[in-house]
Amino acid sequence: MAIQGFPNIYRLGATQSVALASAAGAGVSCVAFSTETYAVYVAWPGSPSSTGGVLIKVIDPTTAAVNSTTGTLIPSTIPHMTFQVTPGQKISAISADAATPVLRITELTK
């Protein structure tokens, strides 16, 4: 039974820590999401700047990893977001500048 008025309440699942490369490096991907995961909470510590942030991409096992010219920019002024995913997908990420942050990815289940 769904809780009325709170459609996006999830249980916290497994968390992964992924060390990102700078924009000059290669994108890295987390481990594939479990069979019950349809959303993930992504967070990273960082200091807000006009150029900082991370580039991310939700990928399937056959999709290329993100690089410094692809993916969605999440600026450092928004250090956490929730994304809809499908079981078996992964988050691929790379820093948008010279920083090398650690991305924390938590699987969310109903």
C-alpha positions as CSV (number, residue, x, y, z in Angstrom):
1,M,0.0,0.0,0.0
2,A,1.4,3.4,-1.0
3,I,1.6,6.2,1.5
4,Q,-0.8,8.9,0.4
5,G,0.9,12.2,-0.5
6,F,4.4,10.7,-0.4
7,P,5.0,8.9,-3.7
8,N,8.8,9.0,-3.6
9,I,9.6,7.4,-0.3
10,Y,12.3,4.8,-0.7
11,R,14.3,2.4,1.4
12,L,18.0,2.9,1.5
13,G,19.9,0.1,-0.1
14,A,23.6,-0.6,-0.9
15,T,25.9,2.4,-1.2
16,Q,28.9,2.6,-3.4
17,S,31.8,5.1,-3.3
18,V,33.4,5.8,-6.6
19,A,36.6,7.9,-6.9
20,L,36.3,10.1,-10.0
21,A,39.0,11.2,-12.4
22,S,39.6,14.8,-13.3
23,A,38.1,16.0,-16.6
24,A,41.5,15.0,-18.3
25,G,41.0,11.4,-17.2
26,A,38.6,8.6,-18.0
27,G,35.1,8.1,-16.8
28,V,34.5,5.5,-14.2
29,S,31.4,3.4,-13.5
30,C,29.8,1.9,-10.4
31,V,28.8,-1.7,-10.0
32,A,25.5,-2.6,-11.7
33,F,22.3,-1.9,-9.7
34,S,20.5,-4.8,-8.0
35,T,17.2,-6.3,-9.3
36,E,15.1,-4.2,-6.9
37,T,16.6,-0.8,-7.7
38,Y,14.6,1.6,-9.7
39,A,16.1,4.9,-8.3
40,V,19.5,6.0,-7.0
41,Y,20.5,8.9,-4.8
42,V,23.8,10.4,-5.9
43,A,25.9,12.8,-3.8
44,W,29.4,14.2,-3.7
45,P,31.2,16.5,-1.4
46,G,32.7,19.5,-3.0
47,S,33.1,23.2,-2.8
48,P,30.8,25.3,-4.9
49,S,32.5,26.9,-7.9
50,S,31.5,28.3,-11.2
51,T,33.2,25.5,-13.2
52,G,32.9,22.6,-10.7
53,G,30.6,19.6,-10.7
54,V,30.4,16.1,-12.2
55,L,29.3,14.8,-15.5
56,I,27.1,11.7,-15.2
57,K,25.4,9.2,-17.5
58,V,23.1,6.3,-16.7
59,I,24.5,3.4,-18.8
60,D,23.7,-0.2,-19.7
61,P,26.4,-2.8,-19.8
62,T,26.9,-2.2,-23.5
63,T,26.8,1.6,-23.4
64,A,30.1,3.6,-23.4
65,A,31.2,5.3,-20.2
66,V,30.9,9.1,-19.9
67,N,33.8,11.3,-20.9
68,S,34.5,15.0,-20.6
69,T,32.3,15.9,-23.6
70,T,29.3,13.7,-22.9
71,G,26.9,13.2,-20.0
72,T,24.8,15.5,-17.9
73,L,26.5,18.2,-15.9
74,I,25.5,18.4,-12.3
75,P,27.0,21.6,-10.9
76,S,28.8,21.7,-7.6
77,T,26.1,24.0,-6.3
78,I,23.7,21.0,-6.5
79,P,25.7,18.3,-4.7
80,H,23.0,15.6,-4.6
81,M,20.2,14.3,-6.8
82,T,18.0,11.3,-7.3
83,F,17.8,9.5,-10.6
84,Q,15.4,6.9,-12.0
85,V,17.3,3.7,-13.2
86,T,16.6,0.2,-14.3
87,P,18.1,-2.9,-12.5
88,G,21.4,-3.8,-14.1
89,Q,22.2,-0.2,-15.2
90,K,25.2,1.7,-13.8
91,I,26.1,5.4,-13.2
92,S,29.2,6.5,-15.1
93,A,30.8,9.7,-14.0
94,I,33.8,12.0,-14.4
95,S,34.7,15.3,-12.8
96,A,33.9,18.4,-14.8
97,D,37.2,20.1,-13.9
98,A,40.5,19.3,-12.3
99,A,39.0,18.1,-9.0
100,T,38.8,14.4,-8.1
101,P,35.7,14.0,-5.9
102,V,34.3,10.8,-4.5
103,L,30.8,10.1,-5.8
104,R,28.5,8.3,-3.3
105,I,25.7,6.3,-5.0
106,T,22.9,4.8,-2.8
107,E,20.4,2.4,-4.3
108,L,16.8,3.2,-3.4
109,T,14.0,0.5,-3.3
110,K,10.3,0.7,-2.6
